[in-house]
């Protein structure tokens, strides 16, 4: 094999996309037992985080915040509704919009979830400041990629 071809061959461990992907897998692995206590998947937890931050959101608003389309989000919402954590209500102003509201059970679950971030910080072995900088860099990269595609 000549050196030009050999040097241009992608190496898995040198790919940023693989580092991000494998990081995501590792983060999910740590979250899994923590969220099992709440009977939530990671995706469901993200929906609950959005609603705990600001209740009574439209499906499209939640989807935009989580970068999910309605085909992915709707089944998540239905499962959370079946678990009595939220309600889906048609908007009285616009029947096409569905408003997502926490139930009392959903609001109470927030208290049970309050220690998860501390557990994750401990598992990550970094300071809050280091993780905040990393989050900013990753968000910037994500936003740049989204702009590039658009």
C-alpha positions in Angstrom: 0.0 0.0 0.0 1.5 3.3 -0.9 2.0 6.0 1.8 -0.5 8.5 0.4 -3.3 6.0 0.7 -2.2 4.7 4.0 -1.9 8.3 5.5 -5.4 9.3 4.3 -7.1 6.2 5.7 -9.3 7.4 8.6 -8.3 6.0 12.0 -11.2 5.4 14.4 -9.5 6.6 17.5 -8.6 9.9 15.8 -12.2 10.7 14.8 -13.9 13.4 16.8 -17.3 11.9 15.9 -16.3 8.6 17.5 -15.1 10.4 20.7 -18.4 12.1 21.0 -20.3 8.9 20.2 -18.4 6.8 22.7 -18.7 9.6 25.4 -22.4 9.6 24.9 -22.5 5.8 25.4 -20.4 6.1 28.6 -22.7 8.9 29.9 -25.8 6.8 29.2 -24.2 3.8 31.0 -23.8 5.9 34.1 -27.2 7.4 33.9 -29.0 4.1 33.3 -29.0 2.8 37.0 -29.7 6.3 38.3 -32.7 6.7 36.1 -33.9 3.1 36.7 -34.7 4.2 40.2 -37.1 6.8 38.7 -38.4 4.4 36.1 -37.2 6.7 33.3 -35.1 6.2 30.2 -32.5 8.8 29.3 -34.7 10.3 26.6 -37.7 10.5 29.0 -35.5 12.2 31.6 -34.5 14.9 29.1 -38.2 15.6 28.4 -38.8 15.8 32.2 -35.8 18.2 32.6 -37.4 20.5 29.9 -40.8 20.4 31.7 -39.2 20.9 35.2 -37.5 24.0 33.9 -40.7 25.3 32.4 -44.1 23.5 32.6 -46.8 23.8 29.9 -44.8 23.6 26.8 -45.9 22.8 23.3 -44.7 19.6 21.7 -42.9 21.6 19.0 -41.2 23.7 21.7 -39.9 20.6 23.5 -38.8 19.1 20.2 -36.8 22.2 19.3 -35.1 22.3 22.7 -34.2 18.6 22.5 -33.4 18.5 18.8 -36.1 15.8 18.3 -38.8 15.6 15.6 -42.4 14.9 16.5 -42.2 11.3 15.2 -39.5 10.6 17.9 -41.0 12.8 20.6 -44.6 11.7 20.5 -44.0 8.1 21.6 -41.9 9.4 24.5 -44.7 11.7 25.5 -47.3 9.0 25.3 -45.2 6.7 27.6 -44.7 9.5 30.1 -48.4 10.2 30.0 -49.1 6.5 30.6 -46.9 6.7 33.6 -49.0 9.6 34.9 -46.1 12.0 34.8 -47.6 14.4 32.3 -50.8 15.3 30.4 -51.2 16.2 26.7 -53.9 18.8 26.2 -55.0 20.4 22.9 -54.6 24.2 22.9 -57.9 26.1 23.1 -56.4 28.8 20.8 -55.0 26.4 18.2 -56.3 22.8 18.0 -53.2 21.8 16.0 -51.0 22.5 19.1 -50.6 20.1 22.0 -49.6 21.5 25.3 -47.6 19.3 27.6 -48.3 19.7 31.4 -46.7 18.0 34.3 -49.0 16.1 36.7 -48.5 16.3 40.4 -46.7 13.0 40.2 -44.4 14.5 37.5 -43.6 17.5 39.7 -42.9 15.3 42.7 -40.5 13.2 40.6 -38.2 16.2 40.3 -37.4 15.9 44.0 -36.4 12.3 43.6 -34.2 13.2 40.6 -32.4 16.0 42.5 -29.3 14.0 43.4 -28.7 12.7 39.9 -26.5 15.7 38.9 -24.3 15.3 41.9 -23.9 11.6 41.1 -23.0 12.5 37.5 -20.5 15.1 38.6 -18.8 12.6 40.8 -18.7 10.0 38.0 -17.2 12.5 35.5 -14.3 13.3 37.8 -14.1 17.0 36.7 -14.9 20.3 38.3 -18.1 22.1 37.6 -16.1 24.8 35.9 -14.3 22.4 33.6 -17.5 20.7 32.6 -19.2 24.1 32.0 -16.4 25.1 29.6 -16.6 21.7 27.9 -20.4 22.1 27.5 -19.9 25.5 26.0 -17.4 24.2 23.5 -19.6 21.3 22.5 -22.7 23.5 22.2 -20.7 25.9 20.0 -19.5 23.0 17.8 -23.1 21.7 17.6 -24.5 25.1 16.6 -21.8 25.6 14.0 -22.6 22.2 12.5 -26.4 23.0 12.5 -25.7 26.3 10.7 -23.4 24.5 8.2 -26.2 22.0 7.3 -28.8 24.8 7.0 
